[in-house]
Amino acid sequence: MAAVTARPEITAARRLVVKIGSALLVEGKPGDREAGRLREGWLRALALDVAAAKARGADVVLVSSGSIALGRGVLGLPAGPLPLEQSQAAAAVGQIRLARAYEEVLAPHGIVTAQVLVTLEDTEDRRRYLNSRATLETLLGLGVVPIVNENDTVATDEIRFGDNDRLAAQIAVTVGADQLVLLSDVDGFYSANPKEDPTAIRFELVEAITPEIEAMAGDPISGHSKGGMKTKVMAAKTAVAGGCAMAIMEGSVERPLTALAAGANCTWFLGQGDPHQARKRWIGAMKPKGELVLDAGAVRALGEGKSLLPAGVTGVSGSFGRGDPVAILGPSGEALGKGLTRYTAAEARAIKGHRSSEIAAILGAPGRSVLVHRDDMVV
């Protein structure tokens, strides 16, 4: 008899990303009398879950919708789809309230928050991607809980994620999370829309996203949400390919992460391998745009799992920009691995052989201390 695959345990997450939808965070649908009011009690209860995860030693990132819904309530904008300019205006008003709300509920637990606003371009452009990743890694290393949202104040239809489910999955892969939880208005992934088809079956566990699974995805249900199950399956494909398990659960209950740990209804999509190894495979598959030749000392340092410093580089060839893949070679030209450089080819030539403390004087501006970080390298 084949072994039954156990569903992941939320309490075992080392790095957890939680996506909060607008319908959970903001009262009412557009046009309702209560529309646009923050659900403060629910948010305070969620803060208890975040504090508990932090106390277990987990890093936590929150990807939160709600800025447009909050802003349109303050501005008294009408129900229904808004023109782009009004959506951007509502986001500008709502975003400051959203950030303040998270700060106020998490500060009593000794948790520092940070606001991180991104657009699709930030993940598609490798330099921006690496900068975003470095910022998030630094914040998490300092114990901060980043609050991430799409930058709706400047994003246009052409550069939007379109739904924070997809954004959450991209952030999960960016930070190497092992678990992603989508707090939604449905309690899992169904074979059909359960509000329309009483025979719909909820999946407890999805081990592989097949064409049949994708075909079962439906459309949005709530008034605030832009994405339906289709975008959640798209998010799952991104997350699991990066080695991150993803859960879909109904999040309106108080302390939803506690409910998930206690066995609440949900659907888990299993990650494909380890997030760290998935990233290494991604880097290893890239075509190098240049080469870095190292001295013997740098080779030993890389063998000990350290990052590549400019001081250990003796030669630079090729034409590459920040974030581009480069081949890493030993003193005799032997291939050692690949990595994503944090400097352009011209900058790398200028700082090779120099100490990190000399970078600012050479380039005329402060720079990163490493040429290729160990997290952006496969050897």
C-alpha positions as CSV (number, residue, x, y, z in Angstrom):
1,M,0.0,0.0,0.0
2,A,1.4,3.4,-0.9
3,A,2.2,5.7,1.9
4,V,-0.2,8.6,2.5
5,T,1.5,12.0,2.1
6,A,1.1,14.1,5.3
7,R,0.1,17.7,4.9
8,P,2.7,20.3,6.0
9,E,2.7,21.6,9.5
10,I,2.4,25.4,9.8
11,T,4.3,25.3,13.1
12,A,7.3,23.8,11.3
13,A,7.7,26.7,8.9
14,R,11.1,28.4,9.0
15,R,10.2,31.2,6.7
16,L,6.5,31.9,6.3
17,V,4.7,34.2,3.9
18,V,1.1,35.1,4.6
19,K,-1.2,36.8,2.0
20,I,-4.1,38.7,3.4
21,G,-7.0,39.6,1.0
22,S,-9.0,42.8,1.0
23,A,-12.2,41.1,1.8
24,L,-10.7,39.9,5.1
25,L,-9.1,43.2,6.1
26,V,-11.8,45.7,5.1
27,E,-15.5,45.7,6.1
28,G,-18.2,45.4,3.5
29,K,-18.3,45.5,-0.2
30,P,-18.0,48.7,-2.2
31,G,-21.3,50.6,-1.8
32,D,-22.1,49.2,1.6
33,R,-22.5,51.6,4.5
34,E,-19.7,49.9,6.4
35,A,-17.5,49.7,3.3
36,G,-13.9,50.8,3.8
37,R,-13.6,50.2,7.5
38,L,-10.7,48.2,8.8
39,R,-11.5,45.0,10.7
40,E,-9.4,46.0,13.6
41,G,-10.3,43.1,15.9
42,W,-9.4,40.5,13.2
43,L,-6.1,42.2,12.5
44,R,-5.2,42.3,16.2
45,A,-5.9,38.5,16.4
46,L,-3.8,37.9,13.3
47,A,-1.0,39.8,15.1
48,L,-1.1,37.2,17.9
49,D,-0.5,34.5,15.2
50,V,2.4,36.4,13.7
51,A,3.9,36.9,17.2
52,A,3.6,33.2,17.9
53,A,5.3,32.3,14.7
54,K,8.1,34.8,15.5
55,A,8.4,33.3,19.0
56,R,9.0,29.8,17.4
57,G,11.9,31.3,15.4
58,A,10.2,31.7,12.1
59,D,10.7,34.6,9.7
60,V,7.4,36.1,8.6
61,V,6.5,38.2,5.6
62,L,2.9,39.6,5.2
63,V,1.6,40.4,1.7
64,S,-1.4,42.5,2.3
65,S,-4.1,43.8,0.0
66,G,-6.5,46.5,1.2
67,S,-5.0,49.9,0.3
68,I,-7.4,50.7,-2.5
69,A,-10.4,49.4,-0.4
70,L,-9.4,51.5,2.6
71,G,-8.7,54.5,0.4
72,R,-11.9,54.4,-1.6
73,G,-13.9,54.3,1.7
74,V,-12.0,57.4,3.0
75,L,-12.5,59.3,-0.3
76,G,-16.2,58.2,-0.7
77,L,-15.6,56.8,-4.2
78,P,-18.5,55.0,-5.8
79,A,-19.0,51.2,-6.0
80,G,-17.8,49.3,-9.0
81,P,-14.6,49.4,-11.0
82,L,-12.6,52.6,-10.7
83,P,-10.7,54.4,-13.4
84,L,-7.0,53.9,-13.1
85,E,-6.3,57.4,-11.8
86,Q,-8.9,57.0,-9.0
87,S,-7.5,53.5,-8.1
88,Q,-4.1,55.1,-7.8
89,A,-5.4,57.9,-5.7
90,A,-7.3,55.5,-3.4
91,A,-4.1,53.4,-3.0
92,A,-2.2,56.5,-2.0
93,V,-4.7,57.4,0.7
94,G,-5.2,53.8,1.9
95,Q,-1.6,52.7,1.9
96,I,-0.5,55.0,4.7
97,R,-3.5,53.8,6.8
98,L,-2.7,50.1,6.0
99,A,0.9,50.5,7.1
100,R,0.0,52.3,10.2
101,A,-2.6,49.6,11.1
102,Y,0.0,46.8,10.9
103,E,2.5,48.8,12.9
104,E,-0.1,49.5,15.7
105,V,-1.1,45.8,16.1
106,L,2.4,44.3,15.9
107,A,4.3,46.9,18.0
108,P,2.8,45.7,21.3
109,H,4.4,42.3,20.7
110,G,7.8,44.0,20.2
111,I,7.7,43.5,16.4
112,V,9.1,46.1,14.1
113,T,7.3,46.4,10.7
114,A,8.5,47.7,7.4
115,Q,6.5,48.8,4.3
116,V,7.8,47.3,1.0
117,L,6.0,48.4,-2.2
118,V,6.8,46.6,-5.5
119,T,5.7,46.3,-9.1
120,L,5.9,43.5,-11.6
121,E,8.9,45.3,-13.1
122,D,10.8,44.8,-9.9
123,T,10.8,41.1,-10.3
124,E,11.3,40.9,-14.0
125,D,14.3,43.2,-14.0
126,R,17.2,41.2,-12.5
127,R,18.9,44.2,-10.9
128,R,15.7,45.3,-9.2
129,Y,14.9,41.7,-8.2
130,L,18.3,41.4,-6.5
131,N,17.9,44.8,-4.8
132,S,14.4,43.8,-3.5
133,R,15.7,40.4,-2.3
134,A,18.7,42.0,-0.5
135,T,16.4,44.5,1.2
136,L,13.9,41.8,2.3
137,E,16.8,39.5,3.5
138,T,18.3,42.3,5.5
139,L,14.9,43.2,7.1
140,L,14.3,39.5,8.0
141,G,17.8,39.2,9.4
142,L,17.0,42.1,11.7
143,G,13.8,40.5,12.9
144,V,11.5,42.8,11.1
145,V,8.2,41.7,9.6
146,P,7.9,43.3,6.1
147,I,4.5,44.3,4.9
148,V,4.5,43.9,1.1
149,N,2.0,45.3,-1.3
150,E,1.8,46.1,-5.0
151,N,2.7,49.7,-5.6
152,D,-0.8,50.6,-6.8
153,T,-0.1,54.3,-6.7
154,V,2.2,54.1,-9.8
155,A,1.5,50.6,-11.3
156,T,-0.4,50.6,-14.6
157,D,-2.3,47.8,-16.2
158,E,0.8,46.8,-18.2
159,I,3.0,46.3,-15.1
160,R,0.6,45.0,-12.6
161,F,0.7,41.6,-10.9
162,G,-3.1,41.9,-11.1
163,D,-3.6,40.1,-7.9
164,N,-1.7,39.7,-4.6
165,D,-1.9,35.9,-4.8
166,R,0.7,36.0,-7.6
167,L,2.6,38.7,-5.8
168,A,2.7,36.6,-2.6
169,A,4.0,33.6,-4.5
170,Q,6.7,35.7,-6.1
171,I,7.8,37.1,-2.8
172,A,7.8,33.6,-1.3
173,V,10.2,32.5,-4.0
174,T,12.3,35.7,-3.7
175,V,12.9,35.2,0.0
176,G,13.2,31.4,-0.1
177,A,10.1,30.7,2.0
178,D,9.2,27.1,2.8
179,Q,5.5,27.9,3.3
180,L,3.0,30.3,1.9
181,V,-0.5,30.7,3.2
182,L,-3.2,32.5,1.2
183,L,-5.9,33.7,3.6
184,S,-8.9,33.8,1.3
185,D,-12.7,33.8,1.3
186,V,-12.8,30.0,0.5
187,D,-11.6,27.1,2.6
188,G,-9.5,25.5,-0.1
189,F,-9.3,24.4,-3.7
190,Y,-12.5,22.7,-5.1
191,S,-13.2,20.7,-8.2
192,A,-15.7,23.4,-9.0
193,N,-17.1,26.6,-7.5
194,P,-18.7,25.4,-4.3
195,K,-21.1,28.3,-4.3
196,E,-22.5,27.2,-7.6
197,D,-22.0,23.5,-7.6
198,P,-23.1,21.6,-4.4
199,T,-21.3,18.5,-5.6
200,A,-17.9,20.2,-5.7
201,I,-15.2,18.4,-3.8
202,R,-12.4,20.1,-1.8
203,F,-8.9,18.8,-2.2
204,E,-6.9,18.2,1.0
205,L,-3.6,17.9,-0.7
206,V,-2.4,18.6,-4.3
207,E,0.9,16.9,-5.0
208,A,1.2,18.0,-8.6
209,I,-0.5,20.7,-10.6
210,T,-1.9,18.9,-13.6
211,P,-3.8,20.3,-16.6
212,E,-6.9,18.8,-14.9
213,I,-6.3,20.8,-11.7
214,E,-5.8,24.0,-13.7
215,A,-9.0,23.4,-15.6
216,M,-11.0,23.3,-12.4
217,A,-10.1,26.9,-11.4
218,G,-12.9,29.3,-11.3
219,D,-13.6,33.1,-11.1
220,P,-13.6,35.7,-8.3
221,I,-16.3,35.4,-5.6
222,S,-16.1,38.4,-3.3
223,G,-16.6,42.1,-4.2
224,H,-13.2,43.2,-3.2
225,S,-11.1,40.4,-4.6
226,K,-9.7,40.7,-8.1
227,G,-8.5,37.1,-8.4
228,G,-10.3,33.9,-8.2
229,M,-9.1,30.3,-7.9
230,K,-7.4,30.7,-11.3
231,T,-4.9,33.2,-9.9
232,K,-4.4,31.0,-6.8
233,V,-3.4,28.0,-9.0
234,M,-1.1,30.3,-10.9
235,A,0.4,31.4,-7.6
236,A,0.7,27.7,-6.5
237,K,2.6,26.9,-9.7
238,T,5.1,29.6,-8.9
239,A,5.5,28.7,-5.2
240,V,5.8,25.0,-5.6
241,A,8.4,25.3,-8.4
242,G,10.5,27.3,-5.9
243,G,10.2,24.6,-3.3
244,C,7.6,26.4,-1.2
245,A,4.4,24.6,0.0
246,M,1.3,26.7,-0.4
247,A,-2.0,26.5,1.5
248,I,-5.4,28.1,0.6
249,M,-7.7,28.5,3.6
250,E,-10.7,30.6,4.7
251,G,-9.2,33.4,6.7
252,S,-12.1,35.3,8.3
253,V,-11.8,33.3,11.6
254,E,-9.9,34.9,14.4
255,R,-6.3,33.7,14.6
256,P,-6.4,31.9,11.2
257,L,-2.9,30.5,11.5
258,T,-3.7,28.9,14.8
259,A,-6.8,27.4,13.2
260,L,-4.7,26.0,10.4
261,A,-2.3,24.4,12.9
262,A,-5.4,22.8,14.6
263,G,-6.5,21.2,11.3
264,A,-8.9,23.7,9.8
265,N,-10.1,23.0,6.3
266,C,-7.6,24.0,3.6
267,T,-5.8,22.7,0.6
268,W,-2.0,22.3,0.6
269,F,0.0,22.3,-2.6
270,L,3.3,20.5,-2.0
271,G,6.5,22.2,-2.8
272,Q,8.9,20.6,-5.2
273,G,12.1,20.1,-3.2
274,D,13.9,22.6,-1.0
275,P,13.6,26.4,-1.7
276,H,17.3,26.9,-1.4
277,Q,18.1,24.1,-3.8
278,A,15.4,25.3,-6.2
279,R,17.1,28.7,-6.4
280,K,20.5,27.0,-6.9
281,R,19.1,25.0,-9.8
282,W,17.6,28.2,-11.3
283,I,21.0,30.0,-11.2
284,G,22.8,26.9,-12.5
285,A,20.7,26.8,-15.6
286,M,21.5,30.4,-16.6
287,K,23.8,31.3,-19.5
288,P,26.8,33.3,-18.1
289,K,27.3,36.8,-19.6
290,G,30.9,37.1,-18.3
291,E,33.6,35.4,-16.2
292,L,35.3,36.1,-12.9
293,V,38.7,34.5,-12.2
294,L,39.6,33.9,-8.6
295,D,42.8,33.5,-6.6
296,A,43.5,30.4,-4.4
297,G,42.3,32.2,-1.3
298,A,38.9,33.1,-2.7
299,V,38.5,29.5,-4.0
300,R,39.1,28.2,-0.4
301,A,36.6,30.8,0.9
302,L,33.9,29.6,-1.5
303,G,34.6,26.0,-0.5
304,E,33.8,27.1,3.1
305,G,30.4,28.5,2.0
306,K,31.4,32.2,2.0
307,S,30.5,35.0,-0.4
308,L,32.9,36.2,-3.1
309,L,34.7,39.4,-2.2
310,P,36.3,41.7,-4.7
311,A,39.7,41.2,-3.1
312,G,39.7,37.5,-4.3
313,V,39.1,38.3,-8.0
314,T,42.1,38.5,-10.3
315,G,40.3,38.8,-13.7
316,V,37.0,40.0,-15.2
317,S,35.8,39.3,-18.7
318,G,32.6,39.8,-20.7
319,S,29.9,42.4,-20.6
320,F,27.4,42.1,-17.9
321,G,25.1,44.3,-15.7
322,R,24.1,44.1,-12.1
323,G,22.2,40.9,-11.4
324,D,23.5,39.1,-14.5
325,P,24.8,35.6,-14.3
326,V,28.6,35.1,-14.5
327,A,30.8,32.0,-14.6
328,I,33.2,31.7,-11.6
329,L,36.6,30.3,-12.5
330,G,39.6,29.1,-10.5
331,P,43.2,30.4,-10.9
332,S,43.9,28.1,-13.9
333,G,40.6,28.8,-15.6
334,E,38.8,25.7,-14.3
335,A,35.0,26.1,-13.9
336,L,33.9,26.4,-10.2
337,G,30.3,27.5,-10.6
338,K,28.0,30.4,-11.5
339,G,26.6,33.4,-9.6
340,L,24.6,36.6,-10.0
341,T,26.9,39.6,-9.7
342,R,26.1,42.6,-7.7
343,Y,28.2,44.9,-9.9
344,T,28.5,45.7,-13.6
345,A,31.5,44.4,-15.6
346,A,33.1,47.9,-15.6
347,E,32.6,48.2,-11.8
348,A,34.0,44.7,-11.2
349,R,37.1,45.5,-13.2
350,A,37.6,48.6,-11.1
351,I,37.3,46.9,-7.7
352,K,38.9,43.5,-8.4
353,G,41.7,42.8,-6.0
354,H,40.6,45.5,-3.6
355,R,39.2,45.3,-0.1
356,S,35.5,45.9,0.4
357,S,36.3,49.0,2.5
358,E,37.9,50.6,-0.6
359,I,34.8,50.2,-2.9
360,A,33.3,53.6,-2.0
361,A,36.5,55.5,-2.8
362,I,37.0,53.6,-6.1
363,L,33.5,53.9,-7.4
364,G,32.7,57.3,-5.8
365,A,29.6,55.9,-4.0
366,P,28.9,53.3,-1.3
367,G,28.5,49.8,-2.6
368,R,27.7,46.3,-1.5
369,S,30.6,44.6,0.3
370,V,30.4,41.4,-1.8
371,L,30.7,40.9,-5.6
372,V,28.6,37.7,-5.6
373,H,26.7,36.7,-2.5
374,R,26.7,33.1,-1.4
375,D,22.9,33.0,-1.7
376,D,23.2,34.0,-5.4
377,M,25.8,31.4,-6.2
378,V,26.1,27.7,-7.1
379,V,29.5,26.0,-6.9
